[in-house]
Amino acid sequence: MQQSPKSHEIDHGKSAVLGNFQSQWSDDIGVADQIVRSALASGDLGLIIPALAQSRLFIALVAEVTGELRVGEKNADMSVACLTARDGRLGLLCFTGLDSLTAWNPSARPVPVNAADAADAALDENAQAIIIDLAGVNPATLTLADVVLLSGKDQRGRAMLILGDLLADLGEQVTYEMGPDALLHVNVPEPLLGLVHDIVRTHSALHSYVPAGIAILPITSG
């Protein structure tokens, strides 16, 4: 993924406004959780994800210039900071502390969230990954499957939306059910089983959203 330029100018004054977002962060001064930092230093996702699950992260908002500007005019919206890979995939940027956020971009606006909400934000942005502490000493990348795990939620609904788009030409011939044990059932007429199986098999995001598995079941005629 393409990296934004790093800056070494750090503005620690941002901590004064952290509590403006949610009252639970009113006493937060932007210091990283050392348990999380230690997990990042280990490079072991088996340690990183459980540590993150109990922590606060920062999402970065950055100014995005919109419209045609004339000299002396300013017109900028704030957008969530992501990295874009050459193939178009997105990675949401998250930071464990203000030090790593401002090392990346001192102009970014920090938004404190718990890790599950950060994961939901990544999924809402259609991101395929979360990049932790891009400008930090021990950055880490969470894959889509890791992000789903971190969200702590049933994401089968997102998989159903993807399948609905992929199989739109089949219309009502295909139906979906939330199966037991977190499975997603895709009910397909027998002549279309091979087609649907190939589509599902080659779309990795579907399996990330449904870690328990997708069952493609025949609808028998008569």
N, CA and C of each residue as an Amber inpcrd file, in Angstrom:
protein
   666
   0.8300000  -1.1970000   0.0000000   0.0000000   0.0000000   0.0000000
   0.8680000   1.2520000   0.0000000   0.3800000   2.2730000  -0.6870000
   1.1150000   3.5200000  -0.7650000   1.0790000   4.2250000   0.5820000
   2.2240000   4.6650000   1.0410000   2.2970000   5.3410000   2.3270000
   2.2810000   6.8410000   2.1310000   1.5400000   7.5330000   3.0070000
   1.5690000   8.9890000   3.0080000   2.8860000   9.4600000   3.5980000
   3.3570000  10.6520000   3.2180000   4.6140000  11.1580000   3.7770000
   4.5410000  11.2800000   5.2830000   5.6310000  10.9430000   5.9430000
   5.6930000  11.0710000   7.3910000   6.1860000  12.4660000   7.7640000
   5.7860000  12.9200000   8.9290000   6.2780000  14.1870000   9.4500000
   6.8710000  13.9460000  10.8230000   7.9190000  14.6410000  11.1460000
   8.5670000  14.4730000  12.4490000   8.2200000  15.6140000  13.3980000
   7.2470000  16.4710000  13.0010000   6.8180000  17.5470000  13.8780000
   5.6200000  17.0570000  14.6780000   5.7410000  16.9890000  15.9800000
   4.6970000  16.4230000  16.8220000   4.0290000  17.5190000  17.6310000
   2.6990000  17.5570000  17.5500000   1.9160000  18.5450000  18.2920000
   1.1740000  17.8020000  19.4010000   1.6530000  17.8750000  20.6130000
   1.0190000  17.1740000  21.7290000  -0.2080000  17.9040000  22.2440000
  -0.5140000  19.0830000  21.7100000  -1.6770000  19.8280000  22.1750000
  -3.0040000  19.1930000  21.8270000  -3.0420000  18.2230000  20.9070000
  -4.2850000  17.5950000  20.5120000  -4.9840000  16.8900000  21.6730000
  -4.2250000  16.4800000  22.6780000  -4.8250000  15.7220000  23.7770000
  -5.8860000  16.5270000  24.5180000  -5.8600000  17.8430000  24.3910000
  -6.8110000  18.6850000  25.1170000  -8.2400000  18.5110000  24.6130000
  -8.4200000  17.9960000  23.3800000  -9.7640000  17.9180000  22.8270000
 -10.2770000  16.4820000  22.7260000  -9.5650000  15.5140000  23.2440000
  -9.9700000  14.1230000  23.0900000 -11.3430000  13.8660000  23.6930000
 -11.6310000  14.4470000  24.8370000 -12.8940000  14.1910000  25.5070000
 -14.0980000  14.7800000  24.8130000 -13.8650000  15.5790000  23.7670000
 -14.9840000  16.1780000  23.0490000 -15.7820000  15.1550000  22.2520000
 -15.1980000  13.9830000  21.9960000 -15.8610000  13.0050000  21.1470000
 -16.8290000  12.1350000  21.9470000 -16.3710000  11.5260000  23.0090000
 -17.2010000  10.6840000  23.8540000 -16.7510000  10.8890000  25.2960000
 -17.7180000  10.9060000  26.1940000 -17.3860000  11.2010000  27.5800000
 -16.4430000  10.1730000  28.1880000 -16.4660000   8.9470000  27.6830000
 -15.6020000   7.9180000  28.2560000 -14.1250000   8.2230000  28.0640000
 -13.8130000   9.1310000  27.1230000 -12.4130000   9.4800000  26.8800000
 -12.0580000  10.8240000  27.5070000 -12.8710000  11.3370000  28.4210000
 -12.6490000  12.6780000  28.9560000 -11.3330000  12.8080000  29.7150000
 -10.8440000  11.7130000  30.2770000  -9.5700000  11.7580000  31.0100000
  -8.4060000  11.2070000  30.1930000  -8.6560000  10.9120000  28.9370000
  -7.6310000  10.3130000  28.0810000  -6.6690000  11.3920000  27.6010000
  -5.3920000  11.2180000  27.8480000  -4.3970000  12.1820000  27.3960000
  -3.6160000  11.6650000  26.1970000  -4.0760000  10.5490000  25.6230000
  -3.4920000  10.0860000  24.3700000  -2.2920000   9.1740000  24.4970000
  -2.0320000   8.6680000  25.6950000  -0.8750000   7.7730000  25.8940000
  -1.2530000   6.3610000  25.4570000  -0.3500000   5.6920000  24.7860000
  -0.6060000   4.3360000  24.3080000  -0.6500000   3.3440000  25.4620000
  -1.4600000   2.3050000  25.2920000  -1.5040000   1.1860000  26.2250000
  -0.2240000   0.3720000  26.0450000   0.5640000   0.2610000  27.1000000
   1.8470000  -0.4250000  26.9890000   1.6980000  -1.9220000  26.7610000
   0.5730000  -2.4850000  27.1540000   0.3260000  -3.8980000  26.8480000
   0.1950000  -4.0810000  25.3410000  -0.5060000  -3.1420000  24.7020000
  -0.6460000  -3.1950000  23.2470000   0.7030000  -2.9790000  22.5730000
   1.4580000  -2.0060000  23.0500000   2.7600000  -1.7340000  22.4450000
   3.6940000  -2.9550000  22.5810000   3.6360000  -3.6230000  23.7120000
   4.4610000  -4.8200000  23.9010000   4.0370000  -5.9270000  22.9410000
   2.7160000  -6.0610000  22.7470000   2.2140000  -7.0650000  21.8060000
   2.6640000  -6.7400000  20.3890000   2.6140000  -5.4630000  20.0180000
   3.0850000  -5.0590000  18.6930000   4.5630000  -5.3650000  18.5140000
   5.3380000  -5.1450000  19.5620000   6.7750000  -5.4160000  19.4950000
   7.0540000  -6.8970000  19.2730000   6.1400000  -7.7530000  19.7560000
   6.3400000  -9.2030000  19.5840000   6.0880000  -9.6450000  18.1550000
   5.2580000  -8.8780000  17.4320000   4.9120000  -9.2560000  16.0740000
   3.9700000 -10.4380000  15.9750000   3.4320000 -10.8970000  17.1020000
   2.5840000 -12.0790000  17.1630000   1.1200000 -11.6550000  17.1780000
   0.3920000 -11.9390000  16.0800000  -1.0120000 -11.5450000  16.0190000
  -1.8470000 -12.2390000  17.0920000  -1.3820000 -13.3980000  17.5400000
  -2.0810000 -14.0870000  18.6220000  -2.0560000 -13.2990000  19.9150000
  -1.0820000 -12.4050000  20.0630000  -1.0160000 -11.5030000  21.2110000
  -1.6020000 -10.1270000  20.8850000  -1.4010000  -9.6960000  19.6400000
  -1.8070000  -8.3450000  19.2490000  -3.3160000  -8.1800000  19.2800000
  -4.0500000  -9.1120000  18.6870000  -5.4990000  -8.9440000  18.5870000
  -6.1740000  -8.9610000  19.9570000  -5.8510000  -9.8900000  20.8680000
  -6.4810000  -9.8190000  22.2050000  -6.1260000  -8.5400000  22.9580000
  -4.8910000  -8.0550000  22.7870000  -4.5030000  -6.8150000  23.4550000
  -5.2790000  -5.6340000  22.8890000  -5.4060000  -5.5810000  21.5630000
  -6.1610000  -4.5020000  20.9380000  -7.6240000  -4.5160000  21.3620000
  -8.1780000  -5.7130000  21.5200000  -9.6050000  -5.8430000  21.8410000
  -9.9730000  -5.1460000  23.1380000  -8.9970000  -4.9670000  24.0330000
  -9.2520000  -4.3280000  25.3270000  -8.8010000  -2.8670000  25.3580000
  -8.4500000  -2.3240000  24.2010000  -7.7730000  -1.0270000  24.2150000
  -8.5600000   0.0570000  23.4890000  -8.0670000   1.2800000  23.6400000
  -8.5440000   2.4370000  22.8920000  -7.5800000   2.6780000  21.7300000
  -8.1410000   3.0010000  20.5770000  -7.3320000   3.3600000  19.4190000
  -7.7410000   4.7480000  18.9380000  -6.9360000   5.3070000  18.0700000
  -7.2830000   6.5600000  17.4120000  -7.4780000   6.3180000  15.9230000
  -8.6290000   6.7570000  15.4190000  -8.8080000   6.9110000  13.9820000
  -8.3980000   8.3370000  13.6400000  -7.7780000   8.5150000  12.4920000
  -7.3120000   9.8480000  12.0890000  -8.2460000  10.4450000  11.0490000
  -8.6900000  11.6730000  11.3050000  -9.4300000  12.4350000  10.3130000
  -8.4860000  13.4500000   9.6780000  -8.5310000  13.5280000   8.3670000
  -7.6550000  14.4600000   7.6510000  -8.4920000  15.3360000   6.7390000
  -8.0080000  16.5410000   6.5010000  -8.7170000  17.4890000   5.6450000
  -8.6350000  17.0350000   4.1980000  -9.7700000  17.1310000   3.5180000
  -9.8390000  16.7720000   2.1010000 -10.4110000  17.9610000   1.3580000
  -9.6150000  18.5550000   0.4860000 -10.0540000  19.7430000  -0.2530000
 -11.0810000  19.3260000  -1.2970000 -12.1900000  20.0610000  -1.3710000
 -13.2490000  19.7350000  -2.3210000 -13.6200000  20.9510000  -3.1540000
 -14.0840000  20.7100000  -4.3520000 -14.5570000  21.7850000  -5.2110000
 -13.4200000  22.6120000  -5.7940000 -13.7920000  23.6240000  -6.5550000
 -12.8020000  24.5220000  -7.1390000 -12.5250000  25.6540000  -6.1600000
 -11.2520000  25.8670000  -5.8770000 -10.8650000  26.8980000  -4.9150000
 -10.2890000  28.1120000  -5.6350000 -10.6410000  29.2810000  -5.1320000
 -10.0270000  30.5170000  -5.5990000  -9.0270000  30.9740000  -4.5570000
  -8.1870000  31.8850000  -4.9310000  -7.1680000  32.3780000  -4.0160000
  -7.8360000  32.9760000  -2.7860000  -7.3770000  32.5550000  -1.6310000
  -7.9070000  33.0850000  -0.3830000  -9.0860000  32.3210000   0.1690000
  -9.6540000  31.3400000  -0.5980000 -10.7970000  30.5720000  -0.1380000
 -10.3520000  29.2310000   0.4340000 -11.1270000  28.7350000   1.3990000
 -10.8660000  27.4240000   1.9710000 -12.1590000  26.6180000   1.9710000
 -12.0640000  25.3890000   1.5160000 -13.2410000  24.5220000   1.4840000
 -12.7660000  23.0850000   1.6260000 -12.7290000  22.6010000   2.8580000
 -12.1900000  21.2690000   3.1030000 -13.1270000  20.4800000   4.0010000
 -13.3300000  19.2160000   3.6660000 -14.0740000  18.2900000   4.5000000
 -13.0870000  17.3820000   5.2120000 -13.5470000  16.7740000   6.3140000
 -12.7120000  15.8210000   7.0300000 -13.0940000  14.4150000   6.5960000
 -12.1070000  13.5950000   6.3260000 -12.3490000  12.2250000   5.9210000
 -11.4630000  11.2880000   6.7300000 -11.8870000  10.0410000   6.8300000
 -11.1290000   9.0320000   7.5660000  -9.8690000   8.6870000   6.7760000
  -8.7350000   8.6420000   7.4580000  -7.4660000   8.3790000   6.7920000
  -7.3140000   6.8930000   6.4890000  -7.1070000   6.6030000   5.2150000
  -6.8700000   5.2310000   4.7600000  -5.6750000   5.2260000   3.8170000
  -5.0880000   4.0650000   3.6470000  -4.0860000   3.8540000   2.6040000
  -4.7480000   3.0720000   1.4780000  -4.3610000   3.3740000   0.2570000
  -4.9020000   2.6790000  -0.9010000  -3.7990000   1.8830000  -1.5760000
  -4.0220000   0.5890000  -1.7310000  -3.0540000  -0.2630000  -2.4170000
  -3.1600000  -0.0570000  -3.9270000  -2.1790000  -0.5420000  -4.6560000
  -2.1870000  -0.3820000  -6.1100000  -3.3840000  -1.0680000  -6.7550000
  -3.8940000  -2.1130000  -6.1070000  -5.0510000  -2.8090000  -6.6610000
  -6.3740000  -2.2180000  -6.1830000  -6.3100000  -1.0900000  -5.4590000
  -7.5150000  -0.4020000  -5.0360000  -8.0230000  -0.7570000  -3.6520000
  -7.4220000  -1.7540000  -3.0120000  -7.8730000  -2.1240000  -1.6670000
  -7.5120000  -1.0250000  -0.6720000  -8.3700000  -0.8880000   0.3430000
  -8.1680000   0.1350000   1.3580000  -7.6830000  -0.4890000   2.6680000
  -6.8680000   0.2600000   3.3830000  -6.4700000  -0.1010000   4.7390000
  -6.7260000   1.0870000   5.6520000  -7.5630000   0.9070000   6.6680000
  -7.8430000   1.9890000   7.6190000  -6.6490000   2.1900000   8.5330000
  -6.2590000   3.4370000   8.7280000  -5.1590000   3.7500000   9.6340000
  -5.6850000   3.9090000  11.0500000  -5.0680000   3.2090000  12.0000000
  -5.3890000   3.3530000  13.4220000  -4.0890000   3.5020000  14.1920000
  -4.1700000   4.1970000  15.3130000  -2.9680000   4.5070000  16.0850000
  -3.2090000   4.2120000  17.5580000  -2.1830000   3.6860000  18.2120000
  -2.3170000   3.3260000  19.6190000  -2.1250000   4.5160000  20.5400000
  -1.4890000   5.5750000  20.0590000  -1.2610000   6.7600000  20.8830000
  -1.0990000   7.9950000  20.0210000  -1.1650000   9.1620000  20.6590000
  -0.9850000  10.4010000  19.9100000   0.4160000  10.5290000  19.3520000
   1.3900000   9.8930000  19.9980000   2.7570000  10.0110000  19.4990000
   2.8890000   9.3940000  18.1100000   2.3230000   8.2000000  17.9150000
   2.4330000   7.5630000  16.6040000   1.5390000   8.2470000  15.5730000
   0.3840000   8.7790000  16.0020000  -0.4910000   9.4730000  15.0540000
   0.1610000  10.7510000  14.5510000   0.6760000  11.5580000  15.4750000
   1.2590000  12.8340000  15.0630000   2.6000000  12.6420000  14.3630000
   3.2840000  11.5290000  14.6200000   4.5030000  11.2350000  13.8630000
   4.1610000  10.9740000  12.4040000   2.9750000  10.4260000  12.1790000
   2.5310000  10.2030000  10.7900000   2.0320000  11.4980000  10.1610000
   1.1640000  12.2230000  10.8940000   0.6070000  13.4580000  10.3500000
   0.1640000  14.3500000  11.5020000   0.9230000  15.3780000  11.8250000
   0.5800000  16.2380000  12.9650000  -0.6830000  17.0600000  12.7440000
  -1.1750000  17.1180000  11.5090000  -2.3940000  17.8720000  11.2270000
  -3.6490000  17.0210000  11.3290000  -3.4810000  15.7080000  11.4890000
  -4.6450000  14.8250000  11.5510000  -5.4040000  15.0420000  12.8580000
  -6.7030000  14.8730000  12.8010000  -7.5470000  15.0350000  13.9830000
  -7.7890000  13.6540000  14.6020000  -7.3900000  13.4530000  15.8570000
  -7.5410000  12.1360000  16.4790000  -8.9560000  11.8920000  16.9910000
  -9.5080000  10.7430000  16.6480000 -10.8250000  10.3480000  17.1380000
 -10.6580000   9.0700000  17.9650000 -10.8200000   9.1410000  19.2850000
 -10.6450000   7.9510000  20.1160000 -11.8520000   7.0270000  20.0300000
 -11.5820000   5.7540000  19.8210000 -12.6420000   4.7390000  19.7480000
 -12.1080000   3.4610000  20.3740000 -13.0210000   2.6080000  20.8270000
 -12.5320000   1.3000000  21.2480000 -12.2410000   0.4690000  20.0030000
 -11.5040000  -0.6050000  20.1650000 -11.0100000  -1.3630000  19.0150000
 -12.1420000  -1.9670000  18.2000000 -13.2120000  -2.4070000  18.8670000
 -14.3470000  -2.9860000  18.1360000 -14.9900000  -1.9420000  17.2290000
 -15.1140000  -0.7090000  17.7080000 -15.6850000   0.3540000  16.8810000
 -14.7500000   0.7190000  15.7300000 -13.4390000   0.6480000  15.9790000
 -12.4810000   0.8880000  14.9010000 -12.6350000  -0.1740000  13.8140000
 -12.8410000  -1.4220000  14.2330000 -13.0420000  -2.5020000  13.2630000
 -14.3160000  -2.2630000  12.4630000 -15.3910000  -1.8560000  13.1390000
 -16.6350000  -1.5500000  12.4280000 -16.4380000  -0.3990000  11.4450000
 -15.6600000   0.6020000  11.8460000 -15.3990000   1.7340000  10.9540000
 -14.6520000   1.2700000   9.7080000 -13.6990000   0.3580000   9.8910000
 -12.9620000  -0.1750000   8.7480000 -13.9010000  -0.9100000   7.7980000
 -14.7940000  -1.7230000   8.3520000 -15.7280000  -2.4800000   7.5230000
 -16.7090000  -1.5470000   6.8200000 -17.1320000  -0.4800000   7.5140000
 -18.0320000   0.4930000   6.8970000 -17.3610000   1.2300000   5.7440000
 -16.0390000   1.3780000   5.8190000 -15.2820000   2.0290000   4.7500000
 -14.9250000   1.0520000   3.6320000 -15.3950000  -0.2080000   3.7680000
 -15.0410000  -1.2730000   2.8170000 -13.5350000  -1.5020000   2.7710000
 -12.8790000  -1.2760000   3.8980000 -11.4410000  -1.5210000   3.9910000
 -11.1750000  -3.0190000   4.0990000 -10.0670000  -3.4300000   3.5540000
  -9.6550000  -4.8300000   3.5940000  -8.6450000  -5.1000000   4.7110000
  -8.2640000  -4.0440000   5.4300000  -7.2430000  -4.2000000   6.4630000
  -7.2860000  -3.0120000   7.4060000  -6.6520000  -3.1700000   8.5610000
  -6.3430000  -2.0680000   9.4650000  -4.8310000  -2.0320000   9.6260000
  -4.2650000  -0.8500000   9.4500000  -2.8280000  -0.6690000   9.6650000
  -2.6480000   0.0600000  10.9820000  -1.9530000  -0.5790000  11.9000000
  -1.7340000  -0.0270000  13.2350000  -0.3860000   0.6780000  13.2940000
  -0.3890000   1.9270000  13.7830000   0.8430000   2.6880000  14.0350000
   1.7700000   2.7190000  12.8240000   1.2470000   3.2390000  11.7100000
   2.0160000   3.2930000  10.4700000   3.3900000   3.9340000  10.6670000
   3.4520000   5.0120000  11.4480000   4.7240000   5.7030000  11.6540000
   5.4000000   5.2930000  12.9590000   4.8700000   4.2590000  13.6060000
   5.4280000   3.8310000  14.8840000   6.6240000   2.9050000  14.7350000
   7.1810000   2.5250000  15.8620000   8.3550000   1.6490000  15.8700000
   7.9890000   0.2380000  15.4210000   6.7810000  -0.2060000  15.7980000
   6.3620000  -1.5710000  15.4870000   4.9780000  -1.5690000  14.8230000
   4.9110000  -1.1540000  13.5680000   3.6180000  -1.1540000  12.8880000
   3.1360000  -2.5840000  12.6440000   1.8350000  -2.7250000  12.4620000
   1.2540000  -4.0400000  12.1920000   0.0730000  -3.8760000  11.2520000
  -0.1680000  -4.9010000  10.4630000  -1.3030000  -4.9100000   9.5540000
  -2.2360000  -6.0530000   9.9190000  -3.5040000  -5.7260000  10.1310000
  -4.5300000  -6.7270000  10.3940000  -5.2730000  -7.0000000   9.0940000
  -5.3840000  -8.2520000   8.7180000  -6.1190000  -8.6170000   7.5160000
  -7.6230000  -8.4670000   7.7580000  -8.4040000  -8.6430000   6.6900000
  -9.8530000  -8.5280000   6.8230000 -10.3880000  -9.5390000   7.8240000
  -9.8590000 -10.7640000   7.8090000 -10.3070000 -11.7740000   8.7750000
 -10.0000000 -11.3270000  10.2020000  -8.8480000 -10.6820000  10.4070000
  -8.4930000 -10.1600000  11.7330000  -9.4520000  -9.0430000  12.1480000
  -9.8110000  -8.1870000  11.1860000 -10.7080000  -7.0620000  11.4760000
 -12.0860000  -7.5800000  11.8900000 -12.5730000  -8.5910000  11.1840000
 -13.8610000  -9.1870000  11.5370000 -13.8050000  -9.7640000  12.9450000
 -12.7150000 -10.4540000  13.2630000 -12.5410000 -11.0150000  14.6030000
 -12.5250000  -9.9010000  15.6450000 -11.8180000  -8.8150000  15.3530000
 -11.7100000  -7.7070000  16.2960000 -13.0510000  -7.0180000  16.5120000
 -13.9070000  -7.0190000  15.5060000 -15.2190000  -6.3670000  15.6430000
 -16.0860000  -7.0730000  16.6750000 -15.8760000  -8.3730000  16.8490000
 -16.6590000  -9.1290000  17.8200000 -18.1250000  -9.2790000  17.4510000
 -18.4560000  -9.0810000  16.1740000 -19.8470000  -9.1230000  15.7370000
 -20.0440000 -10.1370000  14.6180000 -21.2820000 -10.5690000  14.4780000
 -21.6770000 -11.4400000  13.3830000 -21.7360000 -10.5960000  12.1110000
 -20.8730000 -10.8990000  11.1450000 -20.7880000 -10.0980000   9.9250000
 -21.4000000 -10.8100000   8.7210000 -22.2470000 -11.7920000   8.9730000
 -22.8490000 -12.5120000   7.8510000 -23.7290000 -11.6010000   6.9920000
 -24.3030000 -10.5750000   7.5970000 -25.1110000  -9.6370000   6.8230000
 -24.3010000  -8.9640000   5.7250000 -23.0480000  -8.6280000   6.0210000
 -22.1880000  -8.0110000   5.0010000 -21.9100000  -9.0040000   3.8780000
 -21.6940000 -10.2740000   4.2340000 -21.4670000 -11.2920000   3.2120000
 -22.6910000 -11.4510000   2.3230000 -23.8750000 -11.3840000   2.9090000
 -25.1030000 -11.5090000   2.1300000 -25.2490000 -10.3570000   1.1400000
 -24.8480000  -9.1530000   1.5380000 -24.9140000  -8.0170000   0.6210000
 -23.9700000  -8.2210000  -0.5640000 -22.7600000  -8.7240000  -0.2780000
 -21.8030000  -8.9910000  -1.3550000 -22.3540000 -10.0510000  -2.3020000
 -22.8790000 -11.1310000  -1.7270000 -23.4420000 -12.1920000  -2.5530000
 -24.6280000 -11.6880000  -3.3730000 -25.4390000 -10.8270000  -2.7770000
 -26.5650000 -10.2700000  -3.5080000 -26.1250000  -9.5310000  -4.7590000
 -24.9940000  -8.8000000  -4.6510000 -24.4570000  -8.0980000  -5.8180000
 -23.8480000  -9.0780000  -6.8220000 -23.0880000 -10.0480000  -6.3180000
 -22.4150000 -10.9980000  -7.2100000 -23.4090000 -11.8700000  -7.9700000
 -24.5090000 -12.1980000  -7.3060000 -25.4870000 -13.1180000  -7.8920000
 -26.7600000 -12.3990000  -8.3160000 -26.6570000 -11.1000000  -8.5740000
 -27.8490000 -10.3050000  -8.8940000 -28.5750000 -10.8360000 -10.1190000
 -27.8300000 -11.3590000 -11.0890000 -28.4600000 -11.8570000 -12.3160000
 -29.3390000 -13.0790000 -12.0580000 -29.1380000 -13.7520000 -10.9400000
 -29.9250000 -14.9500000 -10.6380000 -31.2200000 -14.6110000  -9.9120000
 -31.3560000 -13.3610000  -9.4990000 -32.5870000 -12.8940000  -8.8750000
 -33.0050000 -13.7150000  -7.6770000 -34.2830000 -14.0470000  -7.6250000
 -34.8450000 -14.7470000  -6.4680000 -34.5940000 -16.2440000  -6.5040000
 -33.8430000 -16.7070000  -7.4780000 -33.5250000 -18.1370000  -7.5140000
 -32.6110000 -18.5400000  -6.3540000 -31.8750000 -17.5800000  -5.8430000
 -30.9390000 -17.8420000  -4.7500000 -31.4620000 -17.1700000  -3.4840000
 -31.4770000 -17.9070000  -2.3880000 -31.9080000 -17.3530000  -1.1030000
 -30.8280000 -17.6080000  -0.0590000 -30.9210000 -16.8640000   1.0500000
 -29.8940000 -16.9350000   2.0860000 -30.5460000 -17.1620000   3.4470000
 -29.8350000 -17.8670000   4.3000000 -30.3070000 -18.1110000   5.6580000
 -29.1330000 -18.0630000   6.6210000 -29.3750000 -17.5060000   7.7950000
 -28.3960000 -17.5550000   8.8670000 -28.4740000 -18.9480000   9.5020000
 -27.5430000 -19.7940000   9.1720000 -27.5850000 -21.1610000   9.6520000
 -27.0710000 -21.2830000  11.0810000 -27.1720000 -22.4790000  11.6390000
 -26.6470000 -22.7060000  12.9890000 -25.1190000 -22.6850000  13.0020000
 -24.5630000 -22.4910000  14.1920000 -23.1070000 -22.5070000  14.3520000
 -22.4260000 -21.4570000  13.4790000 -23.1100000 -20.3070000  13.2810000
 -22.5500000 -19.1510000  12.5670000 -22.3170000 -19.3960000  11.0830000
 -22.8740000 -20.4580000  10.5230000 -22.7730000 -20.7100000   9.0870000
 -23.7120000 -19.7830000   8.3140000 -23.3700000 -19.5360000   7.0550000
 -24.2760000 -18.8540000   6.1390000 -24.7110000 -19.8640000   5.0940000
 -26.0160000 -20.0750000   4.9680000 -26.5550000 -20.9980000   3.9830000
 -26.9410000 -20.2410000   2.7210000 -26.4800000 -20.7320000   1.5840000
 -26.8620000 -20.1810000   0.2830000 -27.6220000 -21.2750000  -0.4480000
 -28.9030000 -21.0470000  -0.6590000 -29.7720000 -22.0440000  -1.2860000
 -29.8670000 -21.7660000  -2.7810000 -29.4640000 -22.7640000  -3.5860000
 -29.2870000 -22.5650000  -5.0200000 -29.9660000 -23.6980000  -5.7950000
 -30.6640000 -23.4000000  -6.9040000 -31.1860000 -24.4700000  -7.7520000
 -30.0430000 -25.3730000  -8.2390000 -30.2970000 -26.6520000  -8.3070000
 -29.2460000 -27.6220000  -8.6380000 -28.4660000 -27.2850000  -9.9070000
 -29.1050000 -26.8360000 -10.9860000 -28.3180000 -26.5390000 -12.1950000
 -27.3110000 -25.3990000 -12.0260000 -27.4900000 -24.5830000 -11.0020000
 -26.6180000 -23.4160000 -10.8030000 -25.5560000 -23.6430000  -9.7210000
 -25.5270000 -24.8410000  -9.1500000 -24.6050000 -25.0980000  -8.0380000
 -23.1560000 -24.8290000  -8.4130000 -22.7280000 -25.3220000  -9.5720000
 -21.3360000 -25.1440000  -9.9820000 -20.9700000 -23.6900000 -10.1510000
 -21.8570000 -22.9200000 -10.7840000 -21.6100000 -21.4930000 -11.0010000
 -21.4610000 -20.7570000  -9.6740000 -22.4050000 -20.9660000  -8.7680000
 -22.3700000 -20.2700000  -7.4790000 -21.1710000 -20.7230000  -6.6610000
 -20.8670000 -22.0080000  -6.7000000 -19.7070000 -22.5160000  -5.9560000
 -18.4310000 -21.8310000  -6.4140000 -18.2450000 -21.6680000  -7.7140000
 -17.0320000 -21.0260000  -8.2380000 -16.9520000 -19.5620000  -7.8170000
 -18.0960000 -18.8640000  -7.8370000 -18.1060000 -17.4540000  -7.4420000
 -17.7460000 -17.3030000  -5.9650000 -18.3470000 -18.1260000  -5.1310000
 -18.0900000 -18.0530000  -3.6920000 -16.6520000 -18.4540000  -3.3760000
 -16.1710000 -19.4850000  -4.0290000 -14.8250000 -20.0060000  -3.7370000
 -13.7420000 -18.9870000  -4.0390000 -13.9290000 -18.1740000  -5.0680000
 -12.8760000 -17.2550000  -5.4980000 -12.9760000 -15.8710000  -4.8840000
 -13.9580000 -15.6400000  -4.0050000 -14.1260000 -14.3110000  -3.3960000
 -13.7040000 -14.3990000  -1.9270000 -12.4680000 -14.0450000  -1.6590000
 -11.8910000 -14.2700000  -0.3290000 -12.5890000 -13.4650000   0.7600000
 -13.0950000 -12.2680000   0.4240000 -13.7320000 -11.4320000   1.4460000
 -14.9400000 -12.1280000   2.0570000 -15.6660000 -12.8880000   1.2550000
 -16.8360000 -13.5950000   1.7690000 -16.4590000 -14.5110000   2.9210000
 -15.3580000 -15.2170000   2.7650000 -14.9500000 -16.1730000   3.7890000
 -14.3880000 -15.4630000   5.0200000 -13.8550000 -14.2660000   4.8270000
 -13.4120000 -13.4790000   5.9770000 -14.5970000 -13.0150000   6.8030000
 -15.6830000 -12.6370000   6.1330000 -16.8860000 -12.1930000   6.8460000
 -17.6060000 -13.3410000   7.5380000 -17.4220000 -14.5540000   7.0300000
 -18.1110000 -15.7230000   7.5990000 -17.0670000 -16.7860000   7.9340000
 -16.3110000 -16.5840000   9.0040000 -15.2250000 -17.5320000   9.3180000
 -15.7090000 -18.9520000   9.5850000 -16.9630000 -19.1090000  10.0050000
 -17.4740000 -20.4510000  10.2680000 -17.7210000 -21.2280000   8.9820000
 -17.9110000 -20.5260000   7.8750000 -18.0840000 -21.1920000   6.5960000
 -19.3870000 -20.8420000   5.8980000 -19.3860000 -21.0380000   4.5850000
 -20.5550000 -20.8030000   3.7420000 -20.9780000 -22.1410000   3.1470000
 -22.2110000 -22.5360000   3.4100000 -22.7410000 -23.7920000   2.9010000
 -23.6270000 -23.5190000   1.6910000 -23.2710000 -24.0780000   0.5390000
 -24.0540000 -23.9330000  -0.6760000 -24.9260000 -25.1750000  -0.8040000
 -26.2310000 -24.9670000  -0.6970000 -27.1610000 -26.0880000  -0.6050000
 -28.0780000 -26.1280000  -1.8220000 -28.3450000 -27.3200000  -2.3480000
 -29.1970000 -27.4270000  -3.5370000 -30.6790000 -27.2560000  -3.1960000
 -31.3730000 -26.5630000  -4.0790000 -32.8380000 -26.5210000  -4.0190000
 -33.3350000 -27.5310000  -5.0370000 -33.9220000 -28.5870000  -4.5620000
 -34.3740000 -29.6410000  -5.4620000 -35.7610000 -29.3110000  -5.9980000
 -35.9640000 -29.5870000  -7.2680000 -37.2560000 -29.3180000  -7.8920000
 -38.2520000 -30.3870000  -7.4990000 -39.5190000 -30.0140000  -7.4930000
 -40.5680000 -30.9750000  -7.1460000 -40.6640000 -31.1970000  -5.6790000
